[in-house]
Amino acid sequence: MTTDSPRTIRVAIAGFGLSGSVFHAPLIAADPAYSLDVISTSDAGRKSAASASFPGARIVDTPAAILELAGDLDLLVLGTPPATHYPLAKAALEAGLDVVVDKPFTVRSAEGEELIALAERLGRVLTVFQNRRWDGDYLSVRGLLASGVLGAVSRFESRFERWSPAVAKAWKASATADDGGGVLFDLGTHLLDQALELFGPATVVHAELAARRPGERVDDDVFLVLRHDSGVTSHLWMNMLCAQQGPRYRLLGSEGGYTKHGVDPQEPFIVAGGSPLDPDYGVEDRDWAGMLGRDGHLDRLPTERGAYPEFYRLLAEKINDGGAASALPVPVDPAGPVEVLRLIEQARSLV
């Protein structure tokens, strides 16, 4: 008995900055379930880079040009600035496309709720690229919590800190909070998403937001305290002007703790010219292994392999199993990123 092979999912990517060129395009091109058919960018240099890296893709100037081709596509991936996410996702869903939205999902939680309702009404697949759910260190933390080796966890500390004294991207230099600008909407969406995934619903009980860099219009130095319904307290740092970085993670439990420095290697691996298909992709140097246990009784815990391709593997299964009608889950339920937006709104209301 033979069965029909799944139909290749025809993809367009809107935007070819860091998001489109480093995350989405390489992952899609490496997965045989997809064909990368269209890329939009108005920047001449990015057009050349897109054509050179993905010669089979048609390069157009704008997302609007992609929507004109909707009848020949199945999936639109939005790697455009945050303020465009809501209108472009809405237009794509209405054009009959499934949609992946990069983080932040939208700028306002109400917009995210509206998109979820629209996708349900139209029978389209809608998901959000919270790729750091597949960071190797995050997967390691999940494994530790599942094992129970830490006992009852009381405190979770998580950081994304960088030394970037200049605001490099033009849209970020001009963006306000209403445009989705600032580090809270950027790195903060990852930290908040991970905290909610690990420890459940939470409330922001303390927030510090500051702009340190010349030309920063919103925030580039943020500290948040979350109180989870589960009883865990999360301390979250995000900073773009950090000369000395703290640990990426620190968890304290009744039976022990875990401290991890460094950042997941998948992004720099692709930036350096690697492929998700390479055998070393996602593998962290053992020198960055986290420390597990108690002071005086510490063991090195090698980091799990990072797995960003898992997002698109799960999405292909969902789409090829019948799309929105399938019982399979999307890689990221957009309801989670809406909760992240609500926490961002809470944080801003406190300062």
N, C-alpha and C positions, 0 to 999 in steps of 0.2 A: 504494500500500500504506500502510495506517495502522497505528500502534502505540498501545497504551494509554498514557495519561499516567501518570507515577508517582503513587502514592497519597500524599496529604498526610500527613506524619508528625505525629501528635498528641502534644503535649508537655505535661508538667507540670514546674514548677520548684518545688523545695522550698527555701524561704528567700528573703526579699526584702530582704536587707541590701544592702551594696555589690555583692557578687557577683551576686545575682539581679537587682537593679534596674538596674545600670550595665553589666554585661557580658552576661549570658545573655539576659534578656528583650528588650533592644533588638536584639541580633543575630538572635534567633529570629524576632521580629516582622518584621524587615526581609527575611527570606528566604522567598520564596513556597513553598518546599518544606515548610514547617512551618506548623502552627497552634498557637498558645499557648492551651491549653485550660484549664489549672488552675495556680494559684499558691497555695502554702501559706505563711502567716505568722500568728502569734498576736498581733502588735503592731497596735494599732488604727490608728496613724498610717500604718504600712506597708500595711495593708489598704486604706485610703483612697487612698493613692498608687497602689497596684496597680490598683484599680478605675478610677481616673481615667485612668491611662496605657494600660491594656489592658482596655477595657470588655467585650470578648468573652470574657475569661477568668473562670472560676469561682474564687472565693477561698474557701479552706478554712483551718482553723486549724492543722493538723499534717501532717507527712509521712505519718503513719498514715492520715489521711483520703484522701490521694492514692492510697495502695496499695489502698484499698477500691474505687477507681475504675479499677484497673489494666486491667480488661477493655475499657475505652473509651479506652485510651491506648497509645502505642507507645514512648515515650521519657521517662525521668525524668532531670532535671538536678538534681544535688545542690549547692546553694550554702549548705549548713548548716555549723556548726562542725566542725572536723576529727574530733573524737572520735565523731561520728555517722556518718562516711562509711562505715566498714566495715559496721556493722549495717544501715544503710539501703540501701546498695548490694546487700548480700547478699539482703535481703528483696525488693528490686525485681527482681533477677535471677530469684529463685525465683518471683516473681509473673508472670514472662513478659515483663518490660520490658527494653529496651535501656537502657543507663545511661551518663551523663556525670557524672564526679566532678570537682569543682573541686579544685585543689591545696590542701594536700597530699593525695595519693591516699588514704592511710590514715595512721595514726600509727605503725604498726610495719610493717616490710618483710614480715614473715610474713603479715600480714593482706592486704597487696596481692597476694602470691603466691596466697593462698587464693582471692581474688576472681577472679584471672585463670583459675585452674583451674576454678572454678565456672562462669564465663561460657563457657569452652570446652566443658565438659560439657553445659551447657544449650543451647548454640547461640545465645547472645545476644551482642550487640555491647557492648563495654565500652571506654571511653576516658577520658582525663584531660584536663582543660581547662588545659593548659600554654599559655595564650594568648600569652605573651611570646615564643614562637617566631615570632610574626607581628608583633612590634614592628618599626617601620621601621629603627631603628638596628641591631637584630640582623640583619635581612635585609641591611643594608648590610655588616655584618661578614662574613656568609656569602659575599656576592658578592666581597668583597676576597680572602678566602681561596681561593675558587674561581679567581680571576684569577691568583693567584700573584704579584701585584705586591709583596707584602711579603717575598717570599722564604721562607726557613724560619723559621717563628714559634717563638720560644723562650719568650716570656712573654705571658700573657693576664691583664689586670687588669679587673675588673668590679665595679661598685658599685650598690647601691640604698641611698641615704642620704636621710633626711628629718628635718625638724625637727617632731617631735610630742611635746612634753614631757609630755603627759598621756595615760594609757591610756584611749582614748575608749569602747571597746566593753565592755559588762558581761561578756560571756563571756571576753574577753581578759584582763580584770582578775582573773578568778578561775581561769583555766586554768593548769594545770601542764604540764610537759613530757609527762607521760603523757596529757594531753588534747590534745596538739598545739599548745600555747601557745608564744609566743615568736617572735621575728623569724626564727630559723633555719627554723622550719616555715612561715613566711609568705613574706617576700621571699627567704629563702635557697633555697627550693625552685625559684624561677625562676633564680637565679644558677647553682645546681648543674646544673639541667637544661640550661641553655644551654652551660655549659662542657663537659658530657658530649657534647652534640650536636655541638659544634664540634671537639673534640679527642679524643674517645673515652674509653675506660675510665680510671679514675683511683683513686688512694688518697689519703686525707687524711693528710698528714704533719705538719700543725701546726694547732692550733685554739685560739682565744681566745674565750670566751663570758662576757659580763658583763651584769648588770642595773644600769642607771644611773638609771632614772626611779623616782620614788616610787610604790610600789604594783606595780611590775613583779615578777612572781613567777618568771619564767623567764629570758629573755635578750632584750635590746634592742640589744646592741652585740656584733657577731660578726665575727671575721676568720678565714678559713680559707686554708690553702695546700694545693693538690692537686698531685700528681705524676701526670701522665698517662702511660699506657703508650707513647704516641707521642713522649714526650720533652718535651712542653710543660709548663711550670709555670703553674698558675692561682692568682692571688691574688684572693680574693673578700671584699668588705666588705658588711655590711648593718648599718644603724644608724638607730635612730629618734630619736636625740638628737644630731643632727649640725648644728651651727650654720654650718659652712662645708663645702659638699659638694665632693668630688673629681670627677674625670671619670667619666662613666658607663662608658666603655671606654678602655683603652689597650692596644694590641698592639705588640709589638716583634719585628721580624723581621730577617733578614740583609740585606734590601734596603731596608728602610724601616719606618716605624711609622704608627699611626693613633690619634688621640686624639679622643674625642667627649664633649661635655658635654650636659647636659639629659636629659629623659626623654621617652619616646614620648607623642605628644599624643592618642592615641585615648581614653583614660579621661577626661581633663579635658574633651574635646570633648563626650562624652556627658553628663557631669555638668552641663555648661553648657546642656544642652537640645538638643544636636545629634543627628543621626541618622546611622547607618551609610550611609544612602542619599544623604546630602549630598555634593556634589562636593568639598568641602574636607575631608571626613573622612579622617583618617590622614595628612594632608599637613603636614609640619613646616615651620615658618618657616625660611627660608634662613639667617637669622642664627645658627641652631644647627648649621650644617653642620660636620662633623668636619674635622680637619686630617690630611692624608695626605702622607707623605714623610719628610724629615730636616730637622733644625733648619737654617734658612737656605735651605731648598728645599722649602717647604710649599705645598700646594695645598688649597683648600677642596673637600670632597666632599659635595655635597647628599645628604641622607638619603633613602633609598627610602621610598615610601608604606607606611604601616602597613596591616595586612590581617587584623585579627581575624575578619571575616566568613568568611575562608577555612576556618577550623576547621569551621564549621557547613555550609559548602558541601561539603567533603570528607566529612563525616559523612553528609549526605543521600545523596550518591552511594553510599556504602557500604551504607546501610540499603536504599535502593531497588534496589540491584543484587543483593539476596538476603541482606543482613544478614551474619551471621557466616559463612555459606557462600560469600560473594563473595570473589574473589581480590583485590579492591581493599583497600588498607590502611586502617586507621582513621586519623583525623587525628593521634593520638598513641598509639603503642603503649604500653600501661600497663607493660610491662617496663622502659621507661626511667624513669618515676617511681619504680618499685621500687628501681632502682639509686640514685636520689636519696635515698631513705629509708635505704638501706644506708650511704651516705656520711654522712648525719646521725647515724646510730648510731655510725659510726666516730668522728666528731667528738666526740660526747658521751663516748665511752670514753677520750678523750685528756685530758679535763679533770676 
